[in-house]
Amino acid sequence: MAKKKNRILLIIEDDEILLRALYLFFENKGFTIASATDGDTGSKMADRLKPDIILLDLMLPKMSGFDVLKYVKANPALRNTPVIVLSNLGDTEDIDHAKTLGAADYFVKARTDLDMLGKRIEKILK
Protein backbone atom coordinates (compact mmCIF):
# COMPACT_ATOMS: atom_id res chain seq x y z
CA MET A 1 0.00 0.00 0.00
CA ALA A 2 1.34 3.45 -0.92
CA LYS A 3 2.09 5.75 1.97
CA LYS A 4 -0.23 8.75 2.17
CA LYS A 5 1.48 11.97 1.12
CA ASN A 6 2.04 14.51 3.87
CA ARG A 7 -0.27 17.43 3.30
CA ILE A 8 1.35 20.83 3.70
CA LEU A 9 -0.65 23.56 5.41
CA LEU A 10 0.79 27.07 5.23
CA ILE A 11 -0.52 29.29 8.02
CA ILE A 12 -0.03 33.04 7.51
CA GLU A 13 -1.00 34.63 10.84
CA ASP A 14 0.65 37.39 12.89
CA ASP A 15 -0.97 36.57 16.25
CA GLU A 16 1.63 34.31 17.87
CA ILE A 17 -0.80 32.69 20.32
CA LEU A 18 -3.34 31.82 17.63
CA LEU A 19 -0.55 30.70 15.30
CA ARG A 20 0.73 28.28 17.95
CA ALA A 21 -2.77 26.91 18.60
CA LEU A 22 -3.39 26.39 14.87
CA TYR A 23 0.04 24.83 14.44
CA LEU A 24 -0.50 22.28 17.21
CA PHE A 25 -4.08 21.50 16.20
CA PHE A 26 -3.29 20.82 12.54
CA GLU A 27 0.00 19.07 13.26
CA ASN A 28 -2.06 16.70 15.42
CA LYS A 29 -4.31 16.12 12.38
CA GLY A 30 -1.31 14.90 10.39
CA PHE A 31 -0.44 18.04 8.45
CA THR A 32 3.07 19.25 7.83
CA ILE A 33 2.91 22.87 8.97
CA ALA A 34 4.73 25.88 7.63
CA SER A 35 4.04 29.32 9.01
CA ALA A 36 4.72 32.98 8.42
CA THR A 37 3.87 36.03 10.52
CA ASP A 38 3.69 38.57 7.68
CA GLY A 39 2.23 38.61 4.19
CA ASP A 40 5.49 39.12 2.32
CA THR A 41 7.17 36.11 3.94
CA GLY A 42 3.98 34.07 3.54
CA SER A 43 3.74 34.71 -0.20
CA LYS A 44 7.41 33.75 -0.66
CA MET A 45 6.87 30.56 1.36
CA ALA A 46 3.83 29.70 -0.76
CA ASP A 47 6.00 30.05 -3.88
CA ARG A 48 8.70 27.81 -2.45
CA LEU A 49 6.56 25.14 -0.75
CA LYS A 50 3.53 24.85 -3.04
CA PRO A 51 1.32 23.97 -0.03
CA ASP A 52 -1.83 21.88 -0.33
CA ILE A 53 -3.84 24.60 1.41
CA ILE A 54 -3.24 28.06 2.90
CA LEU A 55 -4.86 29.46 6.05
CA LEU A 56 -4.65 33.24 5.76
CA ASP A 57 -5.24 36.18 8.08
CA LEU A 58 -6.10 39.46 6.34
CA MET A 59 -4.59 42.02 8.70
CA LEU A 60 -0.89 41.32 8.35
CA PRO A 61 2.30 43.36 8.44
CA LYS A 62 4.31 44.05 5.26
CA MET A 63 1.64 42.78 2.85
CA SER A 64 -2.09 42.49 3.54
CA GLY A 65 -3.89 39.18 3.34
CA PHE A 66 -5.93 40.56 0.45
CA ASP A 67 -2.68 41.19 -1.44
CA VAL A 68 -1.39 37.71 -0.57
CA LEU A 69 -4.63 36.23 -1.89
CA LYS A 70 -4.33 38.24 -5.13
CA TYR A 71 -0.73 37.09 -5.47
CA VAL A 72 -1.57 33.41 -4.94
CA LYS A 73 -4.48 33.44 -7.38
CA ALA A 74 -2.43 35.29 -10.05
CA ASN A 75 0.46 32.80 -9.78
CA PRO A 76 0.01 29.88 -12.23
CA ALA A 77 1.83 27.48 -9.88
CA LEU A 78 -0.44 28.40 -6.93
CA ARG A 79 -3.77 29.49 -8.41
CA ASN A 80 -5.44 26.14 -7.69
CA THR A 81 -4.26 26.10 -4.06
CA PRO A 82 -7.28 26.55 -1.78
CA VAL A 83 -7.00 29.57 0.51
CA ILE A 84 -9.15 29.79 3.62
CA VAL A 85 -9.35 33.19 5.23
CA LEU A 86 -9.40 33.34 9.03
CA SER A 87 -9.78 36.97 10.07
CA ASN A 88 -11.25 39.35 12.60
CA LEU A 89 -12.71 41.32 9.70
CA GLY A 90 -16.33 40.23 9.67
CA ASP A 91 -18.03 42.81 7.45
CA THR A 92 -19.94 41.46 4.47
CA GLU A 93 -17.80 43.68 2.21
CA ASP A 94 -14.57 42.06 3.43
CA ILE A 95 -16.00 38.55 3.13
CA ASP A 96 -17.34 39.22 -0.38
CA HIS A 97 -14.06 40.83 -1.44
CA ALA A 98 -12.00 37.85 -0.26
CA LYS A 99 -14.32 35.40 -2.00
CA THR A 100 -14.23 37.48 -5.20
CA LEU A 101 -10.43 37.29 -5.06
CA GLY A 102 -10.67 33.49 -4.86
CA ALA A 103 -10.87 32.49 -1.20
CA ALA A 104 -12.30 28.97 -0.87
CA ASP A 105 -13.96 29.94 2.41
CA TYR A 106 -13.97 32.68 5.05
CA PHE A 107 -14.09 32.31 8.81
CA VAL A 108 -14.40 35.09 11.39
CA LYS A 109 -12.03 34.29 14.26
CA ALA A 110 -14.49 35.19 17.02
CA ARG A 111 -17.14 32.85 15.58
CA THR A 112 -14.93 29.90 14.69
CA ASP A 113 -13.65 26.94 16.65
CA LEU A 114 -10.76 24.75 15.58
CA ASP A 115 -12.91 21.66 15.04
CA MET A 116 -15.16 23.54 12.62
CA LEU A 117 -12.12 24.87 10.76
CA GLY A 118 -10.49 21.43 10.68
CA LYS A 119 -13.61 19.80 9.22
CA ARG A 120 -13.83 22.44 6.50
CA ILE A 121 -10.18 22.01 5.54
CA GLU A 122 -10.58 18.23 5.36
CA LYS A 123 -13.65 18.64 3.14
CA ILE A 124 -11.85 21.02 0.78
CA LEU A 125 -8.86 18.69 0.47
CA LYS A 126 -10.93 15.57 -0.38
Buried (B, 14 or more C-beta within 10 A) or exposed (E): EEEEEEBBBBBBBBBEEBBEEBBEBBEEBEBBBBBBBBBBBBBEBBEEBEBBBBBBBBBBEBBBBBBBBBBBBEBEEBEEBBBBBBBEBEEEEBBEBBBEBBBBBBBBBEEBEBEEBBEBBEEBEE
